[in-house]
Amino acid sequence: MDSVTLTPAASAVFAAVLTRGPLSRTEVSRMTGLSSAAVTKAVRPILAAGYLDELPVGRAVPGSGRPAAPLAVRAEREFSAGVRVTAGELVTVVTDLRARVRGTRRVRPAGTGPAAVAAAIAEALAALRQTLPPVRRLGVAVPGEVDKAPGVVRRWPSQGWRDVPLAALVRAATGLPVTVENDVKALTVTEQWFGEGVGTRSFALVTVGARVGCGLVVNGALVEGGYGVAGEIGHVPVDGAGPPCACGGRGCVEAIAAEHAIAARRGVDFPEALALAAEGDRAAREAFAAAGRAVGRGIAAMVNMFGPEKVVVAGEAVPGLLAEHIRAAYGPQAFGAAGGCPLVTRPLPAHAWARGAAAVTITDLVNRPWTARGRA
């Protein structure tokens, strides 16, 4: 089949069906604001390329009485890989077009430098390719300041990285198109397209772990920030007499609520602090309570300024040890109607970050002009 360039209208249709399908054409028209004729025209090349399927005729279209043939994404049309890079470990996943994880692999690079990381990513992908379908694109999530367009890690202080052309290095090692993104932003994209953010125009994701991070979506778009930095509630000061923070400030949310801060308050490492708190150790539980209060105040400040429809708070200790204290501190500080903004709390599996990196490549496929070819 001849190739066809996908238009912005087709991208909008593709996004609607990907995130909220199966949908009838009438439902797609209502969600996108496109006319029925425009939807039909937009759908044609995506169907021809095999990214959408028409399901068997079923329910009637409201108002017409005619049965609809819903549109659904053909999730196995192609696969993406995602990698989350941390100090000393890589978590790699392969997902389908709905960002469902089909396989995972964890590896330790030979070193922490960019070349060693690129080589380890290639090794992990080679191992996954032995049992899984080939991938078409690769996303890499890094806990640092990232300039996404050129794929450059501008700064990753803990590893001494500065202006590292990571996308080019990984592309040379794997032969795949590569997108590099900050890890919290990648996780936010996943939530926007495949999680709690579906159907909202604005929401926030807060992560509590080795750092306290935040991703923001406003009017349907991820907030990048003028300098690649936005939503840093980890560095909102909530206690003027609190401990010093790595940013140079004092009493920041992260200085109280990050894993290292909780562990230091109890005088043990973080896994032991978790275990002690679970056993009822008073000092350990107070360390987690203080962390929850700090996070709650930071979220309240963000909600008062930004006004999201929903906030998702995720982290290993969030559901069991932090959630109660986050909610208790958030409520009194949230202003007016903002106090009604729902908080969704849940754990954060290690592979979720890598899934976020894969999701970024899927959204790039949908949002950028591309050429549709015949069914695979």
N, C-alpha and C positions, 0 to 999 in steps of 0.2 A: 504494500500500500504506500502511496505517496505520503511524504511527511507533511504535517500541518502545524503551523505555529499557534500555540495556545494563547488566547487573548486574555485581558484582565477579567472579562465577564466569565470566561471558562474557568479561570482560576478561582473566582468567587463561588461558582457552582461546585467545583471540585472540593473546595474547603468546606462548604456547607454539608455535602454528603459525607465527607471524610469524618467530620467531627460529630454530626448529628444524625447520620443516616442509619437505616434506609429511609429515604424520603421520596414522596411523589414529586413530580415536576411542579405541581401546584404549591406544595410546601416549600420547595426550593425557590420558587418565584416570590413567595411571601417573605422568606428569610433574606433574600438577596436584594429585593426591590427591582429585579429584572422582570420584564414582561414574559408571558408564557412563550411567545415566539422567540425571544432572546435566549431563554433557558433551553428550548429545543435546539436552537442553533449551537449554543455553547456545549451542550452535552454530546453532540454528534462526534467530534474528534476524540473526546475522552473515551467514549464507548468503543470507537474504532481502534484506539490504541490499547484497549484492554485494561484500563484503570478503573472503569466502572462496569457493572453488570446490571441488567434489568431483571429483577426478580419476578417470579410468576405472579400473574395478575391476582389481586386479592381484594382488599377493602375498597370501598367506593370513595371517590374524591368528593369532599364536602361541597355541597351546592350544585354538583353536576349530576349526581346519581350514577356516574359511569365508574366502573372499576379501574383502579390505578395499578400500573406496573411500577413498583418502587425502584428507585435507583440505589445501589449499594456499591461501596468500594470493594474492588477485588484485591483483598489484602495481600494475596500471594503474588501479585503482579511483579513486585520486586522487593528486595530486602536491603536494609541499611545496617551499618555497624556503628556502634557508639563506644567511646572509650572515656573513662574518667581517670585522669592522671592525678595521683597524690604522691607525697614523698615516700618513695620506696615501693609503691604498688600500682598496678594498672588493673582496672576492672573493665572487661570488654563484653559487650552484648551484641547479638544480632536480633533485629526486630523486623516485623512485616510493616506494611504501610499504615496499620492502625497502632503502631508502636507497641505491639505485643511481643514480649521477649521470647525468642525461640531457642536461644542458647547463650551460655555465659562462660567466661574464662577469666581467671585471675593469674597474673604473672608478676614477678619481681624483676625489674630491669637490672642489667649488670651495673648500672650507675645512675646517678640523678641528673646527668647532663642531657641536653636536648638530643644528641645523636643516640645515646643509649635508650632514651625513651622511644624515639622513632623506631629503632630496631626491635624493641620489645613489642611495640604495637604490631609491627609486621609479623612477628613470631606468633602472637596471639591470634591474629586473623588467619594465618596459615593453618593453625590447629583447628579453628572453628570451621574452616572451609572443608575439612575432611568429612564432616558429618552434616553440614548444613548447606543450603543453596548459596550460590555466589552472591556477594553484595555489590551494589551499584555505587554506593557513596559511603563516606565515613565522616562521623562527627567526633571531635575531641573536646572534652570539657576540662578546663584547667582552673584551679583556685587562685586566680591572679587577675590582673588587669589585662584585658584582651581587646585588640583592635580587630574586629571580626572581618571586615572587608578584605584586608590583605592577609589575614590569618597570622597575625603577629602577637605574641605574648609580650606586652609592653613591660610588665613588671610582675615577678613572682618572688617577693623578697625572701621568703624562707629557703628558697632553692638558689637564690642568687641569679635568677634569670632576668635579663633585661633586653628588650628588643629582639626576641628570638623569633625567627621566621618559621614557626612550628608547622604551619600548613604545608609549606614547601618541603620541609624535611620529611614529613610523614608521607606526602605525595610521592616523593622520590623513593621511599622505602616500600610503599604498598602498591603504587600505580593507580590509586583511586583519587577521585575528586575529594578534597578534604575541606571541612569547615571547622574552624576553631572558635570556641565560645567560652565565656566565663561559666563556671559550673552552676552557680546559683541562677543565672539567666537561662541556662539550658534547662534546668529543672522547672523554671517558671513557664517556659514555652510548652513543656510537656503537660503541665497543669492546665494551661490555657486551652490547648487543643484536645487533650485526651483525659482530663481530670475534672477537678472541682471548678475550674474556670470556664468550662464549656457553657455557653449561653449567657455569660456575663460580659459587660463592656469594660469593667474595671475590677481588679482584684489584686491582692498581694499574697505572696508566698514568703514565709519566714522560716529559715532553717536554723536549728540549734544543734551545734555539735562542736567540732574543733574550732569553728568560728560561728558567729551569729550573722547570718546573711539575710538579704531581702531582695526579692524581685518584684517589680511593679508593672502592671498592665493598665494603661489609660486609653480609653476610647478604642479598645481592641488592639492597641499596639504596645509592644514591649518598650519600656522606658530605658533608653540607652544612657542618657546623661551626656552633658556637654563634653566631659572628659573621660567617657567610658565608665563613669562611676555614678550610681544613682541608688536611692533607697537604702543607704548604709545605716540601718537602725542599730547595728552593732556598735556604732560609734556615736550614738546619741547619749549624752551624759544624763544619768538618772540618780546619781549619788555623789554630791560634791565632796564628800569625805571618803569616797570609795577608793579601791586600789588603782594604781596607775595602769594605763592601757598602752599597748604596743604602738598605738597611733600618736602617743605623746600627750594625750589627754588624761583625765582622771575620772573614775566612776562611770565609765562607759558601760553599756549593756554587755558588751563582749568581755570586758574585764571582770565581770561578775558571773556571767552565765555560760561562757565557753567551757568546754570540758576541762581544760587545764586550770581554769579559775576555780571550778567546783572542786577539783582534786586538791589544789593547793590549800583551799579553805579547810579541808578535812585532814590534810597532811599525808595523803596516800595517792596512788595513781587512779585514773578515772575508773577502770574496770572494778577496782576494789571499792571505790566510793559507791558505785552502783550496787555492788553486792551488799555492802554495809547498810545502805539505805533500805534495800529490800528486806534486810533482817531487822529493821527498826532502830538502827543506831541513830541516836538523837542528833549528834553533831553532823553526821552525813545528811540526814534528812533536812536539817536546817540549811546546809549548803545548797541543796537542791531548791528549798523554799525560797532562799534569797535569789537564786538564779531565776526562778519562775517569776518572782515579783519584778525583777529588773526587765525581763522580757515583756511582761505585761505592760509596764510603763512605757517601754519603747514602742510597742505596738500601738498603744493609745495615742502617743505623740504623732505617729505616722498616720493613723486613722483620722485624727483631728485635722491634719493638713491636707490629706489626700482624698479621704472619703470613699474608700473602695466599697463595693457591694458585698465582698466576702474576704476573709483572711484565712489562709491555710497555714498552720504551724506544724512543722514536721521535724522529727529528730528521734534518736534512739530512746532518750529518757522522757520524751514529751508526754505520751499517754499516761504512764504510771506515776511519775514523780513530779512533773512540772505543770501539767495542764490545770490542776486546781488552783495553783498559785498564780499562774498566768491570768486566768479568768478573774480571780479576786482582785488583782492589781489593775487589770485593764478596765473593768467596769466603772469604778469611781472616777477614772481619769479621762474616759471618753466623753466628748462634749456633745450634749444635746442628742439629736437623732442618731449621731454616729455611734452612740452606745448600743444601738440595735444591730450594728454590723456583726453578722455571725462569725464566730471563730470555729474552724474545723481543725481538730488536733489529731495527729496520727504518727506512727513510727515512720522511719525513713530507711528502707533496706539499702544495703551497699550498692546493689545494681541499679537503683533508681537514678543515680547521677549519670551513669553510662547510658541508660535508656533516654535520659534527657538529651544527651549529645546526639543520639540517633534521631530523636524527634526533631531536633533543629534541622537536620538534613531533609526530613520529610516536609517540614513547613517551607523550606527553601524550594523544594520541588514544586509545591503548590503555588507559592507566591511569585516566583520568578517566571518571566516568559520562557517557554521551552518548546521543544519540537516533539509532537506526538507522532509516534510511528505505530505500525500495525501490531496486533495482539501478539504477546509472547506466550 
